[in-house]
């Protein structure tokens, strides 16, 4: 029951659709908007290294 309570407290926009990457953390880490961060995470799925590399290229 505690898991259900915890999950209901998580904002839907802060966790990626795959549940593998916190969008707010990713956006802050790379200086991106939430929209851009979510777009990159969706494009690269659960591959965090690829998402990080894409975010680094995003500004250049």
N, CA, C and O atoms as CSV, one atom per row, in Angstrom:
chain,resi,resn,atom,element,x,y,z
A,1,UNK,N,N,0.821,-1.191,0.000
A,1,UNK,CA,C,0.000,0.000,0.000
A,1,UNK,C,C,0.863,1.252,0.000
A,1,UNK,O,O,0.464,2.263,-0.577
A,2,UNK,N,N,2.006,1.217,0.614
A,2,UNK,CA,C,2.859,2.397,0.641
A,2,UNK,C,C,3.377,2.735,-0.758
A,2,UNK,O,O,3.610,3.903,-1.068
A,3,UNK,N,N,3.557,1.714,-1.607
A,3,UNK,CA,C,4.008,1.975,-2.976
A,3,UNK,C,C,2.972,2.773,-3.752
A,3,UNK,O,O,3.324,3.687,-4.499
A,4,UNK,N,N,1.716,2.442,-3.584
A,4,UNK,CA,C,0.655,3.152,-4.285
A,4,UNK,C,C,0.605,4.613,-3.843
A,4,UNK,O,O,0.400,5.506,-4.665
A,5,UNK,N,N,0.791,4.854,-2.561
A,5,UNK,CA,C,0.801,6.227,-2.063
A,5,UNK,C,C,1.977,6.999,-2.629
A,5,UNK,O,O,1.824,8.143,-3.056
A,6,UNK,N,N,3.131,6.391,-2.634
A,6,UNK,CA,C,4.331,7.047,-3.141
A,6,UNK,C,C,4.181,7.379,-4.615
A,6,UNK,O,O,4.516,8.486,-5.039
A,7,UNK,N,N,3.690,6.449,-5.388
A,7,UNK,CA,C,3.527,6.671,-6.823
A,7,UNK,C,C,2.543,7.789,-7.114
A,7,UNK,O,O,2.726,8.526,-8.083
A,8,UNK,N,N,1.499,7.935,-6.297
A,8,UNK,CA,C,0.511,8.975,-6.544
A,8,UNK,C,C,1.056,10.367,-6.243
A,8,UNK,O,O,0.494,11.361,-6.705
A,9,UNK,N,N,2.143,10.453,-5.476
A,9,UNK,CA,C,2.722,11.750,-5.140
A,9,UNK,C,C,3.679,12.260,-6.207
A,9,UNK,O,O,4.041,13.437,-6.200
A,10,UNK,N,N,4.095,11.389,-7.125
A,10,UNK,CA,C,5.034,11.779,-8.180
A,10,UNK,C,C,4.265,12.504,-9.274
A,10,UNK,O,O,3.251,12.013,-9.770
A,11,UNK,N,N,4.759,13.673,-9.638
A,11,UNK,CA,C,4.114,14.428,-10.707
A,11,UNK,C,C,4.359,13.727,-12.034
A,11,UNK,O,O,5.491,13.331,-12.312
A,12,UNK,N,N,3.326,13.562,-12.867
A,12,UNK,CA,C,3.485,12.856,-14.128
A,12,UNK,C,C,4.523,13.481,-15.057
A,12,UNK,O,O,5.162,12.761,-15.825
A,13,UNK,N,N,4.705,14.784,-15.008
A,13,UNK,CA,C,5.636,15.444,-15.918
A,13,UNK,C,C,7.090,15.319,-15.477
A,13,UNK,O,O,7.995,15.663,-16.237
A,14,UNK,N,N,7.328,14.832,-14.259
A,14,UNK,CA,C,8.702,14.759,-13.802
A,14,UNK,C,C,9.355,13.419,-14.098
A,14,UNK,O,O,10.577,13.295,-14.014
A,15,UNK,N,N,8.568,12.426,-14.439
A,15,UNK,CA,C,9.128,11.119,-14.739
A,15,UNK,C,C,8.889,10.821,-16.213
A,15,UNK,O,O,7.791,11.029,-16.730
A,16,UNK,N,N,9.925,10.336,-16.881
A,16,UNK,CA,C,9.800,10.040,-18.300
A,16,UNK,C,C,8.765,8.945,-18.522
A,16,UNK,O,O,8.455,8.187,-17.603
A,17,UNK,N,N,8.230,8.857,-19.736
A,17,UNK,CA,C,7.231,7.836,-20.032
A,17,UNK,C,C,7.716,6.418,-19.717
A,17,UNK,O,O,6.928,5.569,-19.302
A,18,UNK,N,N,8.983,6.170,-19.911
A,18,UNK,CA,C,9.512,4.836,-19.623
A,18,UNK,C,C,9.795,4.667,-18.133
A,18,UNK,O,O,10.064,3.559,-17.670
A,19,UNK,N,N,9.735,5.775,-17.381
A,19,UNK,CA,C,9.968,5.719,-15.949
A,19,UNK,C,C,11.432,5.593,-15.581
A,19,UNK,O,O,11.761,5.360,-14.418
A,20,UNK,N,N,12.319,5.746,-16.559
A,20,UNK,CA,C,13.727,5.491,-16.298
A,20,UNK,C,C,14.544,6.754,-16.023
A,20,UNK,O,O,15.679,6.654,-15.558
A,21,UNK,N,N,14.008,7.910,-16.294
A,21,UNK,CA,C,14.789,9.128,-16.125
A,21,UNK,C,C,13.894,10.231,-15.596
A,21,UNK,O,O,12.797,10.433,-16.115
A,22,UNK,N,N,14.334,10.946,-14.580
A,22,UNK,CA,C,13.594,12.065,-14.015
A,22,UNK,C,C,13.787,13.264,-14.938
A,22,UNK,O,O,14.899,13.772,-15.084
A,23,UNK,N,N,12.714,13.706,-15.551
A,23,UNK,CA,C,12.781,14.776,-16.552
A,23,UNK,C,C,13.272,16.080,-15.944
A,23,UNK,O,O,14.087,16.774,-16.552
A,24,UNK,N,N,12.793,16.423,-14.759
A,24,UNK,CA,C,13.210,17.678,-14.122
A,24,UNK,C,C,14.709,17.670,-13.839
A,24,UNK,O,O,15.389,18.670,-14.065
A,25,UNK,N,N,15.221,16.551,-13.349
A,25,UNK,CA,C,16.657,16.431,-13.081
A,25,UNK,C,C,17.457,16.564,-14.386
A,25,UNK,O,O,18.451,17.288,-14.446
A,26,UNK,N,N,17.014,15.867,-15.406
A,26,UNK,CA,C,17.691,15.893,-16.706
A,26,UNK,C,C,17.695,17.312,-17.277
A,26,UNK,O,O,18.719,17.777,-17.779
A,27,UNK,N,N,16.559,17.997,-17.203
A,27,UNK,CA,C,16.450,19.360,-17.722
A,27,UNK,C,C,17.398,20.297,-16.978
A,27,UNK,O,O,18.097,21.096,-17.601
A,28,UNK,N,N,17.424,20.203,-15.669
A,28,UNK,CA,C,18.300,21.065,-14.866
A,28,UNK,C,C,19.771,20.749,-15.122
A,28,UNK,O,O,20.597,21.654,-15.249
A,29,UNK,N,N,20.088,19.468,-15.195
A,29,UNK,CA,C,21.468,19.024,-15.419
A,29,UNK,C,C,22.038,19.603,-16.706
A,29,UNK,O,O,23.215,19.959,-16.768
A,30,UNK,N,N,21.188,19.696,-17.744
A,30,UNK,CA,C,21.666,20.146,-19.057
A,30,UNK,C,C,21.191,21.542,-19.438
A,30,UNK,O,O,21.461,22.001,-20.548
A,31,UNK,N,N,20.486,22.228,-18.532
A,31,UNK,CA,C,20.016,23.581,-18.825
A,31,UNK,C,C,18.959,23.620,-19.917
A,31,UNK,O,O,18.940,24.540,-20.735
A,32,UNK,N,N,18.086,22.632,-19.933
A,32,UNK,CA,C,17.047,22.531,-20.959
A,32,UNK,C,C,15.679,22.869,-20.371
A,32,UNK,O,O,15.488,22.846,-19.155
A,33,UNK,N,N,14.745,23.178,-21.241
A,33,UNK,CA,C,13.360,23.318,-20.799
A,33,UNK,C,C,12.811,21.915,-20.555
A,33,UNK,O,O,13.353,20.933,-21.060
A,34,UNK,N,N,11.746,21.829,-19.788
A,34,UNK,CA,C,11.123,20.529,-19.534
A,34,UNK,C,C,10.668,19.893,-20.849
A,34,UNK,O,O,10.785,18.682,-21.036
A,35,UNK,N,N,10.156,20.712,-21.743
A,35,UNK,CA,C,9.665,20.207,-23.033
A,35,UNK,C,C,10.810,19.595,-23.841
A,35,UNK,O,O,10.669,18.501,-24.387
A,36,UNK,N,N,11.941,20.297,-23.919
A,36,UNK,CA,C,13.084,19.784,-24.673
A,36,UNK,C,C,13.683,18.543,-24.011
A,36,UNK,O,O,14.081,17.597,-24.691
A,37,UNK,N,N,13.741,18.556,-22.687
A,37,UNK,CA,C,14.271,17.406,-21.958
A,37,UNK,C,C,13.407,16.172,-22.203
A,37,UNK,O,O,13.932,15.085,-22.450
A,38,UNK,N,N,12.110,16.332,-22.138
A,38,UNK,CA,C,11.199,15.216,-22.361
A,38,UNK,C,C,11.327,14.694,-23.793
A,38,UNK,O,O,11.289,13.486,-24.023
A,39,UNK,N,N,11.475,15.593,-24.736
A,39,UNK,CA,C,11.635,15.198,-26.136
A,39,UNK,C,C,12.897,14.346,-26.322
A,39,UNK,O,O,12.866,13.332,-27.020
A,40,UNK,N,N,13.999,14.761,-25.699
A,40,UNK,CA,C,15.247,13.996,-25.819
A,40,UNK,C,C,15.137,12.639,-25.128
A,40,UNK,O,O,15.621,11.632,-25.647
A,41,UNK,N,N,14.505,12.614,-23.967
A,41,UNK,CA,C,14.359,11.352,-23.250
A,41,UNK,C,C,13.473,10.389,-24.039
A,41,UNK,O,O,13.763,9.195,-24.111
A,42,UNK,N,N,12.409,10.899,-24.621
A,42,UNK,CA,C,11.536,10.045,-25.436
A,42,UNK,C,C,12.294,9.497,-26.642
A,42,UNK,O,O,12.110,8.340,-27.019
A,43,UNK,N,N,13.139,10.322,-27.245
A,43,UNK,CA,C,13.880,9.902,-28.437
A,43,UNK,C,C,14.914,8.828,-28.133
A,43,UNK,O,O,15.199,7.980,-28.979
A,44,UNK,N,N,15.478,8.859,-26.926
A,44,UNK,CA,C,16.563,7.932,-26.601
A,44,UNK,C,C,16.170,6.839,-25.621
A,44,UNK,O,O,17.001,6.012,-25.246
A,45,UNK,N,N,14.925,6.827,-25.208
A,45,UNK,CA,C,14.425,5.757,-24.348
A,45,UNK,C,C,15.217,5.620,-23.062
A,45,UNK,O,O,15.509,6.610,-22.392
A,46,UNK,N,N,15.556,4.404,-22.728
A,46,UNK,CA,C,16.231,4.153,-21.450
A,46,UNK,C,C,17.750,4.270,-21.539
A,46,UNK,O,O,18.447,3.982,-20.566
A,47,UNK,N,N,18.268,4.685,-22.680
A,47,UNK,CA,C,19.719,4.837,-22.853
A,47,UNK,C,C,20.143,6.213,-22.346
A,47,UNK,O,O,20.141,7.188,-23.097
A,48,UNK,N,N,20.504,6.282,-21.073
A,48,UNK,CA,C,20.860,7.567,-20.451
A,48,UNK,C,C,22.096,8.186,-21.082
A,48,UNK,O,O,22.164,9.405,-21.247
A,49,UNK,N,N,23.066,7.368,-21.432
A,49,UNK,CA,C,24.284,7.907,-22.048
A,49,UNK,C,C,23.964,8.600,-23.365
A,49,UNK,O,O,24.480,9.683,-23.638
A,50,UNK,N,N,23.119,7.986,-24.178
A,50,UNK,CA,C,22.736,8.587,-25.456
A,50,UNK,C,C,21.944,9.874,-25.233
A,50,UNK,O,O,22.136,10.852,-25.954
A,51,UNK,N,N,21.063,9.877,-24.246
A,51,UNK,CA,C,20.279,11.077,-23.942
A,51,UNK,C,C,21.198,12.202,-23.463
A,51,UNK,O,O,21.017,13.356,-23.852
A,52,UNK,N,N,22.182,11.873,-22.622
A,52,UNK,CA,C,23.137,12.882,-22.147
A,52,UNK,C,C,23.961,13.447,-23.302
A,52,UNK,O,O,24.176,14.657,-23.383
A,53,UNK,N,N,24.419,12.577,-24.187
A,53,UNK,CA,C,25.201,13.052,-25.349
A,53,UNK,C,C,24.350,13.950,-26.247
A,53,UNK,O,O,24.827,14.974,-26.736
A,54,UNK,N,N,23.106,13.571,-26.462
A,54,UNK,CA,C,22.203,14.378,-27.290
A,54,UNK,C,C,21.948,15.738,-26.648
A,54,UNK,O,O,21.879,16.750,-27.346
A,55,UNK,N,N,21.810,15.767,-25.337
A,55,UNK,CA,C,21.582,17.034,-24.634
A,55,UNK,C,C,22.797,17.937,-24.752
A,55,UNK,O,O,22.653,19.152,-24.882
A,56,UNK,N,N,23.979,17.368,-24.709
A,56,UNK,CA,C,25.199,18.166,-24.856
A,56,UNK,C,C,25.280,18.765,-26.256
A,56,UNK,O,O,25.710,19.907,-26.421
A,57,UNK,N,N,24.872,18.008,-27.251
A,57,UNK,CA,C,24.875,18.508,-28.637
A,57,UNK,C,C,23.754,19.500,-28.874
A,57,UNK,O,O,23.843,20.323,-29.785
A,58,UNK,N,N,22.719,19.441,-28.087
A,58,UNK,CA,C,21.530,20.284,-28.261
A,58,UNK,C,C,21.880,21.763,-28.222
A,58,UNK,O,O,21.289,22.549,-28.962
A,59,UNK,N,N,22.814,22.157,-27.391
A,59,UNK,CA,C,23.197,23.566,-27.225
A,59,UNK,C,C,24.251,24.026,-28.209
A,59,UNK,O,O,24.484,25.228,-28.342
A,60,UNK,N,N,24.886,23.113,-28.892
A,60,UNK,CA,C,26.004,23.486,-29.777
A,60,UNK,C,C,25.568,23.661,-31.187
A,60,UNK,O,O,26.386,23.974,-32.052
